[in-house]
Amino acid sequence: MASFIRALSLGLLLAGCTQQATQPPIGSGPFVGLDVSKLSPGNRQTLTEASEDFRAVVAGKKPIHAKFDKSAALPSDGGTTFYQGKGYRLTVLLSFSDFGGLAANAYGPIITFDPAFAPGNTSEISDIRIYTSEELRKFLEQ
């Protein structure tokens, strides 16, 4: 009987792991601990795609889902690029900067959600890092 209970417990545990693994990968990005299963399919897609694009840019890669926004004004700051996703706008900031006389480069994603999707106080998330030109070059080439 004890081995049956152990086998049943292990089966339930494995089933729980399998079910959890099929959930969208939200927890490893900017959205920690959110239960996306409570969202409508469209909102779940928006949050999942925004999270995947955010993580890609943080890793120095191009966005996966958002498309280059051809209608956006061209920035004059060193390479900022604008993308449009489903329910959000993604800005990949790449800007020459100066911090107390030290020349550096600001790089990272800024996601701005459409007002209908994020009507609260915070509709924008970002992860901007400051790099020397050499460190940014190495990071983006990896």
N, C-alpha and C positions, 0 to 999 in steps of 0.2 A: 504494500500500500504506500509506503514512504517513497519508493522509487517511482510509483505512478504520479504522486503529488509533485515530486521533483521534476519529472518529465513534463507534466502539465504546466508547472511554473516556468520551466525553461521555454516551452512552446509559446506561452503567453508573452514572456520577455522578448523572444525572438520576433514574434508577431508585432509587438510594440515597436521594436527597432526597425522592422521593415516598413511599418506604417509611417514612422517618423522620418525615415530616409526619403520617402516620396514627397514630403512637404517641400515647398519652394525654399531655396537656401537664403532665408532672410537674416538669420541670426549672425552670420559672419560679416555682414556689411554694416551700413549705418543704422539699420533697424534691428535692435536687439530685443529678443523675447516677444516680438509681436506675433499673435496668433492669426495668421493670414487666412486660415480656413473660415473665419467669421466674415470675410469680405465677399462682396459680389465677385463673380469671375472677372469682370472688367477691371475693378479696383485691385484685385489680387494680381492681375497681369501688370497693371501700372506699377505697383509697388515692387514686384519681382523684377521687372525689366529695369526700373530705375536703380534698384540695388545692384543688379549685375553690371550695369553700365558704370555705376559709381565705383565698384570694386575693380573693374577693368582699368579705369583711369588712375585710380590710386596705385595700381600695379604698373603704371607706365604704358598701358596698352590703349588702343582705340576702343570707343564704346561698341558694344555688341548689338544693341537694338536701336538706339537713337540714330537718326540719319542727319547728315550734314545739312545745315539750314542755309540754303542758297540765298534766301531773302534777308538774312541778317547783315547788318552793316559790318564792313571790314574794320577790325580794330587796328590801332596803330601802336600797340604796346609790346610787340615782340612775338606774337603768335597765338593769341587767344583764339579759340575756335568755338563756334556755336552749333549745337545739334538740337533736333526736335524729336522727342519721344512721345509715346502715347500717354498723354496726361501730364507731361513735364517737359521742361527745356533744360538741356545740359550745356553748361559752359565749361570748356576745358581751359582754365586760366593758364597762360604762359606769358609772364610779364617780366620785363627787365625792371629791377627795383633797386633801391638804395636804402640801406639800414645803417644810419649813423656814419655814413661815409664808406660802408662796405658794399660793393657792387654784388648783387645776387639776382637770382631768378625765382619768382614765385610760380609754383606749378600745382595744379590739382583740380578736382571736379567741384562744380557748384551746380546743384540741382534745384530748380525752382519749379514747384508743382503748380498746375493750373488752379485758380481760385476755387473752382467747383470741386476739385479733389481734396484740397487742403485749405479749408476756409478759416482755420484757426490763426493763432498768433505766429506760428512758425510754418512757413510754406517753402523755406529754403534751407538746404543743408550743404555743407562744404567740408573739404579736407585739403586745405592749402598748406603746402610745405615750402620752405625756402632752401634753395640749393645754390652752391657755387656753380659756375658754368660747367666746369669739369665734372662735378658730381652729377649734375642734371644730365649731361651727355651720357655718362656711364649708365645712369639709371634708365634712361629711355632706350638705350641700345641693348639692354639685357634681354 
